[in-house]
Protein backbone atom coordinates (compact mmCIF):
# COMPACT_ATOMS: atom_id res chain seq x y z
CA UNK A 1 0.00 0.00 0.00
CA UNK A 2 1.30 3.41 -0.88
CA UNK A 3 1.58 5.85 2.00
CA UNK A 4 0.84 9.36 0.98
CA UNK A 5 1.45 12.56 2.87
CA UNK A 6 -2.27 13.10 3.38
CA UNK A 7 -2.61 9.69 5.01
CA UNK A 8 0.18 10.41 7.46
CA UNK A 9 -1.36 13.74 8.44
CA UNK A 10 -4.76 12.09 8.97
CA UNK A 11 -3.23 9.37 11.19
CA UNK A 12 -1.43 11.92 13.35
CA UNK A 13 -4.64 13.94 13.77
CA UNK A 14 -6.51 10.80 14.86
CA UNK A 15 -3.85 9.99 17.46
CA UNK A 16 -3.94 13.56 18.81
CA UNK A 17 -7.74 13.42 19.11
CA UNK A 18 -7.64 10.04 20.93
CA UNK A 19 -4.99 11.28 23.35
CA UNK A 20 -6.98 14.41 24.14
CA UNK A 21 -10.17 12.41 24.65
CA UNK A 22 -8.38 10.01 26.95
CA UNK A 23 -6.83 12.78 29.01
CA UNK A 24 -9.96 14.83 29.60
CA UNK A 25 -12.60 12.10 29.62
CA UNK A 26 -10.93 9.43 31.91
CA UNK A 27 -12.31 8.63 35.41
CA UNK A 28 -9.31 7.15 37.21
CA UNK A 29 -8.22 9.12 40.31
CA UNK A 30 -4.87 10.76 39.68
CA UNK A 31 -5.15 10.87 35.86
CA UNK A 32 -6.16 14.52 36.08
CA UNK A 33 -4.19 15.29 39.26
CA UNK A 34 -7.02 14.22 41.67
CA UNK A 35 -6.36 13.31 45.36
CA UNK A 36 -8.44 11.01 47.56
CA UNK A 37 -10.57 13.28 49.74
CA UNK A 38 -10.77 13.09 53.58
CA UNK A 39 -14.50 12.60 53.20
CA UNK A 40 -13.99 9.39 51.27
CA UNK A 41 -11.70 7.98 53.90
CA UNK A 42 -14.09 8.94 56.71
CA UNK A 43 -16.94 7.31 54.94
CA UNK A 44 -14.95 4.10 54.55
CA UNK A 45 -14.03 4.12 58.18
CA UNK A 46 -17.66 4.48 59.22
CA UNK A 47 -18.64 1.37 57.36
CA UNK A 48 -15.58 -0.83 57.64
CA UNK A 49 -13.07 0.49 60.18
CA UNK A 50 -15.01 2.21 63.00
CA UNK A 51 -14.96 0.81 66.55
CA UNK A 52 -18.11 -0.77 67.96
CA UNK A 53 -20.70 1.92 68.57
CA UNK A 54 -19.72 3.98 65.56
CA UNK A 55 -17.08 6.05 67.37
CA UNK A 56 -15.14 7.83 64.61
CA UNK A 57 -11.34 7.57 64.55
CA UNK A 58 -9.72 10.65 62.86
CA UNK A 59 -7.32 9.82 60.03
CA UNK A 60 -4.60 12.10 58.76
CA UNK A 61 -1.77 11.85 56.28
CA UNK A 62 0.32 14.00 58.61
CA UNK A 63 1.62 11.56 61.24
CA UNK A 64 2.68 14.32 63.60
CA UNK A 65 -0.27 16.67 63.11
CA UNK A 66 -3.37 17.71 64.99
CA UNK A 67 -4.99 14.30 65.11
CA UNK A 68 -2.25 13.00 67.39
CA UNK A 69 -3.10 15.73 69.86
CA UNK A 70 -6.76 14.82 69.55
CA UNK A 71 -5.94 11.15 70.18
CA UNK A 72 -3.95 12.06 73.27
CA UNK A 73 -6.85 14.11 74.62
CA UNK A 74 -9.25 11.24 73.87
CA UNK A 75 -6.96 8.82 75.68
CA UNK A 76 -6.80 11.12 78.69
CA UNK A 77 -10.61 11.31 78.69
CA UNK A 78 -10.77 7.50 78.52
CA UNK A 79 -8.34 7.19 81.42
CA UNK A 80 -10.38 9.49 83.65
CA UNK A 81 -13.26 6.99 84.14
CA UNK A 82 -10.67 4.23 84.67
CA UNK A 83 -8.95 6.30 87.37
CA UNK A 84 -12.31 6.95 89.00
CA UNK A 85 -13.11 3.19 88.99
CA UNK A 86 -9.71 2.36 90.48
CA UNK A 87 -10.16 5.00 93.16
CA UNK A 88 -13.58 3.53 94.00
CA UNK A 89 -12.11 0.00 94.20
CA UNK A 90 -9.34 1.24 96.51
CA UNK A 91 -11.95 2.94 98.68
CA UNK A 92 -13.99 -0.27 98.86
CA UNK A 93 -10.90 -2.31 99.83
CA UNK A 94 -9.99 0.19 102.52
CA UNK A 95 -13.58 0.11 103.76
CA UNK A 96 -13.57 -3.71 103.95
CA UNK A 97 -10.21 -3.67 105.74
CA UNK A 98 -11.59 -1.19 108.25
CA UNK A 99 -14.62 -3.42 108.82
CA UNK A 100 -12.36 -6.46 109.31
CA UNK A 101 -10.34 -4.57 111.88
CA UNK A 102 -13.43 -3.62 113.85
CA UNK A 103 -13.77 -5.52 117.12
CA UNK A 104 -16.12 -8.47 116.83
CA UNK A 105 -19.62 -7.84 118.00
CA UNK A 106 -20.50 -9.33 121.32
CA UNK A 107 -22.01 -12.76 120.66
CA UNK A 108 -25.53 -13.43 121.68
CA UNK A 109 -25.95 -14.83 125.12
CA UNK A 110 -25.74 -18.62 125.02
CA UNK A 111 -28.54 -20.41 126.73
CA UNK A 112 -27.34 -22.51 129.60
CA UNK A 113 -28.08 -26.18 129.22
CA UNK A 114 -29.10 -28.38 132.16
CA UNK A 115 -26.03 -28.85 134.30
CA UNK A 116 -24.67 -25.35 133.74
CA UNK A 117 -22.75 -26.19 130.57
CA UNK A 118 -22.66 -23.30 128.09
CA UNK A 119 -22.26 -23.81 124.36
CA UNK A 120 -22.67 -27.58 124.42
CA UNK A 121 -20.25 -30.46 124.91
CA UNK A 122 -17.49 -31.53 122.56
CA UNK A 123 -17.19 -35.13 121.40
CA UNK A 124 -14.49 -35.79 124.00
CA UNK A 125 -16.67 -34.25 126.74
CA UNK A 126 -19.48 -36.59 125.75
CA UNK A 127 -17.13 -39.56 126.05
CA UNK A 128 -16.21 -38.41 129.54
CA UNK A 129 -19.89 -38.01 130.39
CA UNK A 130 -20.55 -41.55 129.22
CA UNK A 131 -17.80 -42.72 131.55
CA UNK A 132 -19.44 -40.86 134.42
CA UNK A 133 -22.79 -42.45 133.73
CA UNK A 134 -21.22 -45.88 133.21
CA UNK A 135 -19.97 -45.78 136.78
CA UNK A 136 -16.32 -45.60 135.77
CA UNK A 137 -15.87 -42.11 137.09
CA UNK A 138 -12.60 -41.18 138.73
CA UNK A 139 -14.49 -38.94 141.14
CA UNK A 140 -15.16 -40.23 144.65
CA UNK A 141 -18.94 -39.91 144.52
CA UNK A 142 -21.29 -38.28 146.97
CA UNK A 143 -19.71 -40.20 149.84
CA UNK A 144 -15.94 -40.17 150.11
CA UNK A 145 -14.47 -43.59 149.41
CA UNK A 146 -12.34 -45.37 151.97
CA UNK A 147 -9.10 -46.88 150.70
CA UNK A 148 -8.50 -48.97 153.83
CA UNK A 149 -12.08 -50.26 153.88
CA UNK A 150 -12.05 -51.13 150.15
CA UNK A 151 -8.70 -52.91 150.42
CA UNK A 152 -9.90 -54.86 153.44
CA UNK A 153 -12.65 -56.33 151.22
CA UNK A 154 -10.18 -57.29 148.51
CA UNK A 155 -10.20 -54.23 146.23
CA UNK A 156 -6.69 -53.65 144.86
CA UNK A 157 -5.92 -49.93 144.84
CA UNK A 158 -2.96 -48.58 142.87
CA UNK A 159 -0.74 -46.41 145.06
CA UNK A 160 -0.06 -44.00 142.18
CA UNK A 161 -3.57 -43.50 140.76
CA UNK A 162 -5.52 -44.18 143.95
CA UNK A 163 -7.88 -46.40 141.91
CA UNK A 164 -8.18 -50.03 140.94
CA UNK A 165 -7.04 -51.28 137.55
CA UNK A 166 -10.42 -50.37 136.03
CA UNK A 167 -10.09 -46.77 137.23
CA UNK A 168 -12.65 -47.12 139.98
CA UNK A 169 -12.27 -45.16 143.21
CA UNK A 170 -12.46 -46.85 146.59
CA UNK A 171 -16.04 -47.27 147.78
CA UNK A 172 -17.45 -45.63 150.91
CA UNK A 173 -17.51 -47.67 154.12
CA UNK A 174 -20.40 -50.09 154.35
CA UNK A 175 -20.85 -50.30 150.56
CA UNK A 176 -20.11 -53.40 148.44
CA UNK A 177 -16.97 -53.38 146.34
CA UNK A 178 -17.23 -54.18 142.60
CA UNK A 179 -17.16 -57.83 141.55
CA UNK A 180 -15.70 -58.58 138.12
CA UNK A 181 -18.12 -60.48 135.85
CA UNK A 182 -15.40 -62.86 134.67
CA UNK A 183 -14.79 -63.93 138.27
CA UNK A 184 -18.45 -64.56 139.06
CA UNK A 185 -20.26 -67.86 139.30
CA UNK A 186 -24.04 -67.77 138.85
CA UNK A 187 -25.91 -70.53 140.63
CA UNK A 188 -29.50 -71.74 140.37
CA UNK A 189 -30.34 -70.45 143.83
CA UNK A 190 -33.23 -67.98 143.52
CA UNK A 191 -33.27 -64.65 145.28
CA UNK A 192 -35.57 -61.63 145.08
CA UNK A 193 -35.07 -57.92 144.71
CA UNK A 194 -37.14 -54.98 143.53
CA UNK A 195 -36.66 -53.15 140.25
CA UNK A 196 -38.04 -49.92 138.81
CA UNK A 197 -37.25 -47.75 135.77
CA UNK A 198 -38.42 -44.16 135.47
CA UNK A 199 -37.71 -40.98 133.53
CA UNK A 200 -39.83 -38.41 135.36
CA UNK A 201 -36.97 -35.89 135.37
CA UNK A 202 -37.59 -35.45 131.65
CA UNK A 203 -41.03 -34.04 132.45
CA UNK A 204 -39.29 -31.12 134.17
CA UNK A 205 -36.98 -30.58 131.18
CA UNK A 206 -39.32 -31.39 128.32
CA UNK A 207 -38.06 -28.44 126.28
CA UNK A 208 -34.68 -30.12 126.07
CA UNK A 209 -36.06 -33.42 124.89
CA UNK A 210 -35.63 -34.43 121.27
CA UNK A 211 -39.06 -33.58 119.77
CA UNK A 212 -39.28 -37.01 118.17
CA UNK A 213 -38.99 -38.64 121.60
CA UNK A 214 -41.77 -36.79 123.42
CA UNK A 215 -44.36 -39.51 122.82
CA UNK A 216 -42.01 -42.07 124.42
CA UNK A 217 -42.18 -40.40 127.82
CA UNK A 218 -45.03 -41.78 129.98
CA UNK A 219 -47.32 -39.18 131.55
CA UNK A 220 -46.09 -40.11 135.03
CA UNK A 221 -42.53 -40.79 133.89
CA UNK A 222 -42.69 -44.46 134.95
CA UNK A 223 -41.40 -46.90 132.34
CA UNK A 224 -41.27 -49.96 134.61
CA UNK A 225 -43.19 -49.70 137.87
CA UNK A 226 -41.56 -50.95 141.07
CA UNK A 227 -41.81 -54.71 141.06
CA UNK A 228 -40.37 -57.61 143.01
CA UNK A 229 -38.42 -59.82 140.64
CA UNK A 230 -36.39 -62.98 140.85
CA UNK A 231 -32.65 -63.20 140.30
CA UNK A 232 -30.10 -65.95 140.74
CA UNK A 233 -27.27 -65.90 143.20
CA UNK A 234 -24.21 -64.32 141.61
CA UNK A 235 -26.15 -62.14 139.15
CA UNK A 236 -25.57 -58.44 138.72
CA UNK A 237 -27.82 -55.41 138.38
CA UNK A 238 -27.29 -55.65 134.64
CA UNK A 239 -28.46 -59.29 134.48
CA UNK A 240 -31.75 -58.42 136.19
CA UNK A 241 -32.41 -55.30 134.09
CA UNK A 242 -31.67 -57.13 130.85
CA UNK A 243 -33.96 -60.04 131.65
CA UNK A 244 -36.87 -57.97 132.96
CA UNK A 245 -36.81 -55.47 130.07
CA UNK A 246 -36.88 -58.39 127.64
CA UNK A 247 -39.80 -59.98 129.45
CA UNK A 248 -41.73 -56.70 129.53
CA UNK A 249 -40.86 -56.08 125.86
CA UNK A 250 -39.25 -52.76 126.71
CA UNK A 251 -36.45 -51.66 124.43
CA UNK A 252 -32.97 -51.61 125.94
CA UNK A 253 -29.56 -50.97 124.39
CA UNK A 254 -26.15 -51.28 125.99
CA UNK A 255 -22.46 -51.43 125.20
CA UNK A 256 -19.40 -52.97 126.80
CA UNK A 257 -16.75 -50.60 128.12
CA UNK A 258 -13.56 -52.68 128.48
CA UNK A 259 -11.66 -49.84 130.15
CA UNK A 260 -14.07 -50.10 133.09
CA UNK A 261 -14.77 -53.81 132.62
CA UNK A 262 -18.46 -53.05 132.66
CA UNK A 263 -21.61 -52.62 130.63
CA UNK A 264 -22.94 -49.13 129.92
CA UNK A 265 -26.69 -48.66 129.41
CA UNK A 266 -27.19 -46.39 126.39
CA UNK A 267 -30.96 -46.42 126.08
CA UNK A 268 -34.14 -47.75 127.67
CA UNK A 269 -37.56 -47.42 126.01
CA UNK A 270 -35.74 -45.71 123.11
CA UNK A 271 -34.69 -42.86 125.39
CA UNK A 272 -30.93 -42.47 125.00
CA UNK A 273 -28.09 -40.53 126.52
CA UNK A 274 -28.08 -36.88 125.36
CA UNK A 275 -31.73 -37.06 124.24
CA UNK A 276 -32.67 -34.50 126.88
CA UNK A 277 -29.65 -32.23 127.02
CA UNK A 278 -25.96 -32.93 126.86
CA UNK A 279 -25.76 -33.99 130.50
CA UNK A 280 -28.51 -36.56 130.22
CA UNK A 281 -28.42 -40.33 130.44
CA UNK A 282 -29.26 -43.39 132.53
CA UNK A 283 -27.98 -43.98 136.06
CA UNK A 284 -28.69 -46.64 138.63
CA UNK A 285 -28.77 -46.81 142.39
CA UNK A 286 -29.06 -49.71 144.80
CA UNK A 287 -30.55 -49.21 148.26
CA UNK A 288 -30.38 -45.45 147.71
CA UNK A 289 -26.67 -45.40 146.75
CA UNK A 290 -25.31 -44.52 143.32
CA UNK A 291 -22.37 -46.90 142.85
CA UNK A 292 -19.21 -45.49 141.31
CA UNK A 293 -18.80 -48.52 139.08
CA UNK A 294 -20.78 -50.14 136.28
CA UNK A 295 -23.98 -52.12 136.69
CA UNK A 296 -22.48 -55.42 135.52
CA UNK A 297 -19.93 -55.22 138.41
CA UNK A 298 -22.58 -54.79 141.09
CA UNK A 299 -23.42 -58.22 142.53
CA UNK A 300 -26.90 -58.40 144.00
CA UNK A 301 -27.98 -59.60 147.43
CA UNK A 302 -31.36 -60.67 148.72
CA UNK A 303 -33.78 -57.76 149.13
CA UNK A 304 -31.77 -55.17 147.18
CA UNK A 305 -33.75 -52.25 145.78
CA UNK A 306 -32.66 -51.36 142.23
CA UNK A 307 -33.74 -48.06 140.70
CA UNK A 308 -32.89 -46.94 137.19
CA UNK A 309 -33.40 -43.22 136.70
CA UNK A 310 -32.90 -40.87 133.79
CA UNK A 311 -30.90 -37.78 134.66
CA UNK A 312 -30.97 -34.53 132.69
CA UNK A 313 -28.26 -32.94 134.83
CA UNK A 314 -25.46 -35.47 135.34
CA UNK A 315 -27.10 -36.82 138.46
CA UNK A 316 -27.86 -33.52 140.19
CA UNK A 317 -31.60 -33.88 139.60
CA UNK A 318 -31.67 -37.45 140.95
CA UNK A 319 -29.29 -37.05 143.89
CA UNK A 320 -26.29 -38.78 142.36
CA UNK A 321 -23.96 -35.99 141.36
CA UNK A 322 -20.33 -37.12 141.15
CA UNK A 323 -18.66 -33.81 141.95
CA UNK A 324 -17.49 -33.95 145.55
CA UNK A 325 -13.73 -33.51 145.92
CA UNK A 326 -11.29 -35.66 147.90
Secondary structure as GFF3:
##gff-version 3
##sequence-region A 1 326
A	DSSP	alpha_helix	5	25	.	.	.	ID=ss1
A	DSSP	alpha_helix	38	44	.	.	.	ID=ss2
A	DSSP	pi_helix	45	49	.	.	.	ID=ss3
A	DSSP	alpha_helix	66	101	.	.	.	ID=ss4
A	DSSP	alpha_helix	123	134	.	.	.	ID=ss5
A	DSSP	alpha_helix	147	152	.	.	.	ID=ss6
A	DSSP	three_ten_helix	181	183	.	.	.	ID=ss7
A	DSSP	beta_strand	190	198	.	.	.	ID=ss8
A	DSSP	three_ten_helix	200	208	.	.	.	ID=ss9
A	DSSP	three_ten_helix	211	216	.	.	.	ID=ss10
A	DSSP	beta_strand	222	232	.	.	.	ID=ss11
A	DSSP	alpha_helix	237	247	.	.	.	ID=ss12
A	DSSP	beta_strand	252	257	.	.	.	ID=ss13
A	DSSP	three_ten_helix	258	260	.	.	.	ID=ss14
A	DSSP	beta_strand	262	268	.	.	.	ID=ss15
A	DSSP	beta_strand	271	272	.	.	.	ID=ss16
A	DSSP	beta_strand	281	286	.	.	.	ID=ss17
A	DSSP	three_ten_helix	295	297	.	.	.	ID=ss18
A	DSSP	beta_strand	305	311	.	.	.	ID=ss19
A	DSSP	three_ten_helix	316	318	.	.	.	ID=ss20
###
